[in-house]
Amino acid sequence: MKTGWQDFTFRPDLQLGIPVEADGQLKFEMPPVGTAIFSASQKVSEVLELRDGRTIELRVDVIEGGGKDSFAVLAFIPQSSSPGTLGGYGFAKSTTDILITKGINKYFIADQGPAAHLKNNNITLVLRLTAQDGSVTINAKALDKDADNAVLWERTVVDSPDADLLVAGKDDPKEPYITKGYFTLYLYEDFDSKAPENPYKIYYDNAQVDIMDRTVLDNFDDNLKTGWTDFTFRPDLQLGIPSETDGQFKFEMPPVGTAIFSASQKTSRVFELKEGERTEFRVDVIEGGAKDSFAVLAFIPQSSSPGTLGGYGFAKSTTDILITKGINKYFVADQGQAAHLKNNNITLVLSLDVEGGSVIIHAQALDKDADNAVLWERTVVDSPDADLLVAGKDDPKEPYITKG
């Protein structure tokens, strides 16, 4: 039953291209009509607001598509725009062409080369919009569901407050769409009289939205440690307790003859992992030591002591990278060549998505010296069952869907 969706067609008298919800999918089909045309459906029961400091990520699975002229389109369309204008941000894909759009014939990207000649079935389209300082950063990805969500295609562009140079069309209106709008799906029939399809079709499944508000917990610029609670195994020595100096949060520790760690938690702000929501933590590592100095970014539940590392952690030195659930409990323990990476002027990213009682853990190391290029990236899942870890036992087996 199609609930909360509002359809658009240029031929309402014929119900041309109006999708139906059947077999657990939202199915668009259209006969050849002798010209380029499209239809759309918007999830109007859910208003999405793109505002400064916020990221909205739209996702949808394309289960089955037609040929080269059947375009799947995933879009954020403002309330002030008709879906018939395509005015907003769109990600369009067929088997031969991929577009990032701002309206009809207004393209940030129009890729029709060999890199765009990709399957259009059993994939996931991802459109990620981040509003910051008056601009919108648009990241579009196509993921292969048959290959553990491997990235088939990815590009990032920026819609600035100025008139940007598009590869096709004019940036008018030049202003970014930092406003309220709807999750919108299309079927675009790019009719070709020499190769008509009958029907043009796109079958969608699993429409999803993640909303992330960016909060700077501490930029450390005031050189005053506020709202942090420290942990050390040797409080008598204040061993490894960090100091806030020179606009940075600095951990240092002498050799003590054994493996040991210290920690500090931002206890003035409580985060809660909830079903259907994503929480993403980031921190810059400005300077690190050598192979045995590990930076660790973690979500530690209120019920756990930081001394147990019980929670979700992302640990990195110059030779090893770990995704952890506790001391010696590792989802990932990478010490191969791919993990031999710099540990200075990087950003650690730990994203936690709660879906169906599981926590999807996505960890990235980004290179601040190379426009945040991805140095390392992995995704794992902590399910309600006892998962197989590469080291240690998944005990407790339950995911940490809680406050921390």
C-alpha angles and dihedrals in degrees: 000000000000104000127178094005125123117200131217129199135159088223108046089162088066096032083231112194095352106156124234127209106231137144089012093301140096103240125200118189131167133175120229108277101180097255142055110279140152144198130204146191126207129202093229094168088074118055113199120203119203107199138160112295093017131113121202117192118194120195136179135167119234103210097176134003136181127238134298094306099047105094124194109209125193112188149169105221118186119235087242092060129072113231084233090072096049083219104162132047119318139178112203127185139176128163092277109023137050125190138183105202143190096186142326107330090353107119133177087182130018108176117180099149127110091280089064096050095101140138117276099201131083092010134124122231115210124192113183119187122189121184114203131158093345097311132098120221110207119202118183125187138175113206128197110233089191091059105046092275094303111179110257096177136358137174136166126206135171128228104204129189088256126076101277125209109252125195088232131015132004126295094241118175087032094194116100118247098252095157146085121304150140140270102250134190126194144185110211116196107203093190117214114185090205094054111023119178123215107224112013101210149175124181115199134194139175104024107197139177129196120190121197125184114202116228123178102221093189133342090189091225096131093058089226119116104225128173095005125125115201130215129200135159088223108046089162088066096032083231112194095351106157125236128208107229137141090014092299139098105239127198118187131167134176120229108276101180097256142056110278141152144197130204146190126208128203093229094169088076123051119201125199125204107217136181111272095014135105126216117192125191124195135181134170119234104209098177132003136180126240133291095310098046105093124193109208126194112188149168106222118186119235087243092059129073113231084232089072096049083219104163132047119318139178112203127185139176128163092277109023137050125190138184105201144190096186143326107330090353107119132177087182130017108177117180099149128108091282088064096049095101140137117276100201131083092011135125122231115210125192115182121186120193122183113210128162094343094310130104117226108208118201119182127187138175112206128196111233089191092059105046092276094303112179110257096176135000137175138164126205135171128228103203129188088256126076102277125210109251125196087233131016132003126295094241118175087032094194116100118247098253096158146085122301 
